[in-house]
Amino acid sequence: MSDYGILSKLLHKLSLGNAFVGEICFDIECSVKRKDIQSSINGKHIFVSGLARAGTTMLMRALHETGEFASLTYRDMPFVLAPNMWAKISGLANIEMDKKVRVHGDGILVDFDSPEALEEIFWATFIGNSYIRKEKLLPHVVENEIIEKFRDYVALVLMRYGKSRYLSKNNNNILRQNSILEAFPCATILVPFREPLQQAYSLMKQHQKFKVEGESNPFLEQYMGWLVHHEFGSDHRPFEWGVEDAGIYEVESIDYWLLQWVSAYSTLLTIFEKQAASSCLLFVCYESICSDTTRVWGAILNKLEIESSSIPDFNIRFSETPSPNSSLKNTAHALYAK
């Protein structure tokens, strides 16, 4: 974030901080490209969506490297709602950028061509008022008119990158997974999950890190807010699943983040079971894909109908964690095993 100059910050504020500007850009691009837009509704698209710190970025990048998919990248920022027009006028098409560790400090390198969770800008622009609250994010059902717009948006991204399949990593999509599948009935939602204490501890550490970073760099917090990335930091806003005791733990405690894990994945598992184990929703265990990569990765590729001979390098990390509430820990481990 320290690399962003005054002009860059102004462009981000203009495009991302003003829903009206974003909507106008999208409408103009749709009007200009209307005759060339190909229907995306039957595409076998992939949406990676779970609770943060479960290997969502790792999985999305491995899929993107197969060359099968179009994804939004940093080259599409900040006018991500008009990706084709911005590609022509930005001058970024041939500019290279040295890879550097992303702000999370987790060793993942980024450059202009790195796919990233930028899709949420669409939802914030068109239906932000229906799910974004001052202290939380709400599950919601998307109206048909917006679903049609989202299909057009995905078609524009496919046009931008010359592909027929779309790949998204957006953890907020677990708030609208049924609407995603309504928009694209042939799509698959991959839901990465991780050993609960490890994932909860990673969330807690990132929360602490982003609080400190935000205090020294106000633009970072503003930027994360524009992307509706409220997983951690001073502007943390948890997913609201209607859990009665959701507010009993302090946000700085491991119990708070472990309860977030239980609430999110119990809700997703219930949805999965109600869909009669629908093939559209696929859980991916972080520990399994790291320890048995060849088998699990091969099974994922087969399920998603992807041909690739490369085997990604998935590295597993374990940390010493604080001791949580024993009852909550037992609930989490039982859910993880299930």
C-alpha positions in Angstrom: 0.0 0.0 0.0 3.0 2.3 0.4 3.5 2.1 -3.4 0.2 3.9 -4.1 0.8 7.6 -5.1 -1.6 10.4 -4.8 -3.1 10.0 -8.3 -3.5 6.3 -7.8 -5.3 6.8 -4.5 -7.6 9.4 -6.1 -8.5 7.0 -8.9 -9.3 4.3 -6.3 -11.4 6.6 -4.3 -13.3 7.8 -7.4 -13.9 4.3 -8.7 -14.3 2.2 -5.6 -15.5 4.8 -3.1 -18.5 5.9 -5.2 -21.1 3.3 -6.2 -22.6 5.7 -8.7 -19.3 6.0 -10.6 -18.9 2.2 -10.6 -22.4 1.7 -11.8 -22.0 4.2 -14.7 -18.7 2.5 -15.7 -20.4 -0.9 -15.8 -23.4 0.4 -17.8 -21.2 2.1 -20.4 -19.1 -1.0 -20.9 -22.2 -3.1 -21.2 -23.6 -0.7 -23.8 -20.4 -0.6 -25.8 -19.8 -4.4 -25.7 -23.4 -5.5 -25.8 -23.3 -7.0 -29.3 -20.1 -8.9 -28.5 -21.2 -10.3 -25.1 -21.6 -14.1 -25.1 -23.9 -15.7 -22.6 -22.0 -17.0 -19.6 -25.0 -18.7 -17.9 -24.0 -22.3 -18.8 -20.3 -22.0 -18.2 -18.6 -24.4 -15.8 -17.3 -21.6 -13.6 -15.6 -22.0 -10.3 -16.2 -20.0 -7.2 -13.7 -20.5 -4.3 -15.4 -19.3 -1.1 -14.9 -20.1 2.5 -13.8 -18.5 5.7 -10.5 -16.7 5.3 -7.2 -18.4 6.2 -8.2 -21.8 4.9 -6.0 -21.8 1.8 -8.5 -20.0 -0.5 -5.9 -18.0 -2.2 -3.6 -21.0 -2.6 -6.4 -23.1 -4.2 -7.6 -20.3 -6.5 -4.0 -19.6 -7.8 -3.4 -23.3 -8.5 -6.6 -23.4 -10.5 -5.7 -20.2 -12.3 -2.3 -21.5 -13.3 -4.0 -24.3 -15.3 -4.8 -21.6 -17.9 -8.4 -22.7 -18.1 -9.9 -19.6 -16.4 -10.4 -15.9 -16.6 -10.1 -14.1 -13.3 -9.9 -10.4 -12.3 -6.3 -9.4 -11.6 -4.6 -6.3 -10.2 -4.3 -5.0 -13.8 -8.1 -4.5 -13.6 -7.9 -2.1 -10.6 -9.4 0.2 -9.8 -12.1 0.3 -12.6 -12.9 -3.4 -12.2 -16.5 -2.9 -13.3 -15.3 -1.9 -16.8 -12.4 -4.4 -17.4 -12.3 -4.1 -21.2 -12.4 -0.3 -21.4 -9.9 0.1 -18.6 -7.5 -2.4 -20.2 -7.4 -0.2 -23.3 -7.0 3.2 -21.6 -4.9 2.4 -18.5 -1.6 1.6 -20.3 -1.1 -1.3 -17.8 -1.2 -4.0 -20.4 2.5 -4.1 -21.0 3.8 -2.8 -17.7 5.6 -5.3 -15.5 5.8 -5.3 -11.8 8.2 -7.1 -9.5 6.6 -9.7 -7.3 6.4 -8.7 -3.7 4.9 -10.3 -0.5 1.3 -9.2 -0.1 0.2 -7.1 2.9 -0.9 -10.2 4.9 2.8 -11.0 5.4 2.1 -14.7 4.7 4.7 -15.3 2.0 2.3 -15.1 -0.9 3.7 -13.0 -3.7 1.7 -10.7 -5.9 2.2 -8.7 -9.1 -0.2 -7.1 -11.7 -1.1 -10.5 -13.1 -2.1 -12.1 -9.7 -5.7 -13.1 -9.6 -7.4 -11.6 -6.6 -10.7 -11.2 -4.7 -11.9 -8.1 -6.6 -15.3 -9.4 -7.6 -17.0 -8.2 -4.4 -16.9 -4.6 -5.8 -19.7 -5.6 -8.1 -21.9 -6.8 -5.2 -21.1 -3.7 -3.1 -22.0 -1.4 -6.0 -25.3 -2.9 -6.8 -26.7 -4.4 -3.6 -24.4 -3.1 -0.8 -27.3 -1.8 1.3 -28.8 -5.3 1.5 -26.0 -7.0 3.3 -23.3 -4.5 4.5 -24.0 -3.2 8.0 -21.8 -1.1 10.3 -20.9 -4.0 12.5 -21.6 -7.1 10.4 -22.3 -8.7 6.9 -25.6 -10.5 6.3 -26.6 -13.5 4.3 -28.9 -12.4 1.5 -30.8 -13.5 -1.6 -30.0 -11.7 -4.9 -32.9 -10.4 -7.0 -33.2 -11.6 -10.6 -32.3 -8.2 -12.1 -29.0 -8.2 -10.3 -28.3 -11.9 -11.2 -28.7 -10.9 -14.9 -26.2 -8.0 -14.4 -23.8 -10.4 -12.7 -24.0 -12.8 -15.7 -23.1 -9.8 -17.9 -20.3 -8.9 -15.6 -18.8 -12.4 -15.7 -19.2 -12.4 -19.5 -17.2 -9.1 -19.6 -14.3 -10.6 -17.6 -14.3 -13.6 -19.9 -14.2 -11.3 -22.9 -11.3 -9.4 -21.3 -9.2 -12.5 -20.9 -10.4 -14.6 -23.9 -11.6 -17.5 -21.8 -14.9 -19.5 -21.5 -14.7 -20.3 -17.8 -14.6 -17.9 -14.9 -12.7 -18.3 -11.7 -13.4 -16.3 -8.5 -12.0 -16.3 -5.0 -14.4 -14.3 -2.9 -15.1 -15.4 0.7 -18.2 -13.1 0.9 -19.9 -15.4 -1.6 -20.8 -17.8 1.2 -23.4 -15.2 2.1 -25.1 -15.7 -1.3 -24.1 -19.2 -2.4 -27.6 -20.1 -3.5 -27.8 -17.0 -5.7 -24.4 -17.8 -7.3 -25.7 -21.2 -8.2 -28.9 -19.7 -9.5 -26.9 -17.4 -11.7 -24.7 -20.2 -13.0 -26.4 -23.7 -12.6 -23.3 -25.5 -14.0 -20.9 -23.8 -11.7 -19.1 -25.3 -8.7 -18.4 -23.6 -5.4 -15.3 -24.9 -3.7 -15.3 -24.4 0.1 -11.8 -24.7 1.6 -11.7 -25.5 5.3 -8.9 -26.0 7.8 -8.3 -27.6 11.2 -10.4 -25.2 13.3 -7.9 -24.1 15.9 -5.3 -23.5 13.3 -7.7 -21.5 11.2 -9.0 -19.6 14.1 -5.5 -18.7 15.3 -4.5 -17.5 11.9 -7.6 -15.3 11.7 -6.8 -13.9 15.1 -3.2 -13.1 14.2 -4.2 -11.4 10.9 -6.8 -9.4 12.8 -4.0 -8.1 15.2 -1.7 -7.5 12.3 -4.2 -5.5 10.2 -5.2 -3.4 13.3 -1.6 -2.3 13.6 -1.1 -1.8 9.9 -4.4 0.2 9.6 -3.3 2.6 12.4 -0.1 3.5 10.5 -1.7 3.5 7.0 -5.3 4.8 6.9 -5.5 4.1 3.2 -5.1 0.4 3.8 -8.3 0.3 6.0 -10.2 2.4 3.4 -9.0 0.2 0.6 -10.1 -3.0 2.4 -13.4 -1.4 3.1 -14.0 -0.7 -0.6 -13.3 -4.3 -1.3 -15.7 -5.3 1.5 -12.8 -7.3 3.1 -13.8 -7.1 6.7 -12.5 -10.4 7.8 -10.1 -8.8 10.2 -8.6 -5.4 11.3 -10.1 -2.3 13.0 -13.1 -2.4 10.6 -13.8 -6.1 11.2 -17.4 -7.1 10.5 -18.2 -10.8 11.0 -20.6 -12.8 9.0 -24.0 -12.8 10.8 -25.4 -16.3 11.0 -27.9 -15.7 13.8 -25.9 -17.6 16.4 -27.2 -16.7 19.9 -23.9 -16.5 21.7 -22.0 -14.9 18.9 -21.2 -11.8 21.1 -20.1 -13.5 24.3 -16.4 -13.6 23.4 -13.9 -10.7 23.0 -12.7 -10.3 19.5 -9.1 -10.6 20.7 -9.6 -14.1 22.0 -9.2 -17.4 20.3 -12.7 -18.3 21.3 -14.2 -15.5 19.3 -12.5 -16.7 16.1 -13.2 -20.4 16.8 -16.9 -19.5 17.1 -16.7 -17.7 13.8 -15.4 -21.0 12.4 -18.2 -23.1 13.9 -20.9 -20.7 12.8 -19.7 -20.4 9.2 -19.0 -24.1 8.5 -22.0 -25.5 10.4 -24.2 -23.2 8.2 -22.5 -24.3 5.0 -22.7 -28.0 5.9 -26.4 -27.6 6.6 -26.9 -26.0 3.2 -24.9 -28.8 1.6 -27.0 -31.5 3.4 -30.3 -29.7 2.3 -29.1 -29.9 -1.3 -28.8 -33.7 -0.9 -25.1 -33.5 -1.2 -25.3 -31.4 -4.3 -22.2 -31.7 -6.6 -22.3 -27.9 -6.9 -20.8 -27.5 -3.5 -17.5 -29.1 -2.8 -15.6 -29.0 0.5 -11.8 -29.0 0.3 -9.7 -29.9 3.4 -6.5 -27.8 3.7 -4.7 -30.5 5.6 -5.6 -33.2 3.0 -4.6 -31.2 0.0 -1.3 -30.3 1.6 -0.4 -33.8 2.9 -1.8 -35.8 0.0 -1.5 -33.3 -2.9 -1.3 -35.7 -5.9 -4.4 -37.6 -5.0 -6.6 -34.7 -3.7 -5.5 -32.3 -6.5 -6.1 -35.0 -9.1 -9.6 -35.6 -7.7 -10.4 -31.9 -7.8 -9.2 -31.6 -11.4 -11.3 -34.6 -12.4 -14.4 -33.2 -10.6 -14.0 -29.8 -12.3 -13.2 -31.4 -15.7 -9.7 -29.8 -16.0 -6.7 -31.3 -17.8 -3.4 -30.4 -16.2 -0.3 -32.4 -15.6 1.3 -30.0 -13.1 1.2 -30.6 -9.3 1.0 -27.5 -7.2 3.3 -27.0 -4.2 0.9 -26.8 -1.2 2.7 -26.1 2.0 1.1 -26.8 5.4 1.8 -24.7 8.4 1.1 -25.5 12.1 1.2 -23.0 14.9 1.1 -23.3 18.7 -2.4 -22.0 19.6 -3.9 -20.7 22.8 -6.3 -23.0 24.7 -9.9 -22.3 23.8 -13.1 -23.0 25.6 -13.2 -26.9 25.8 -16.9 -27.2 24.8 -16.4 -24.9 21.8 -13.2 -26.9 20.9 -15.1 -30.2 21.0 -17.9 -28.8 18.8 -15.4 -27.5 16.3 -13.5 -30.7 16.1 -16.7 -32.8 15.7 -17.8 -30.5 12.8 -14.3 -30.7 11.2 -14.4 -34.5 11.4 -17.9 -34.6 9.8 
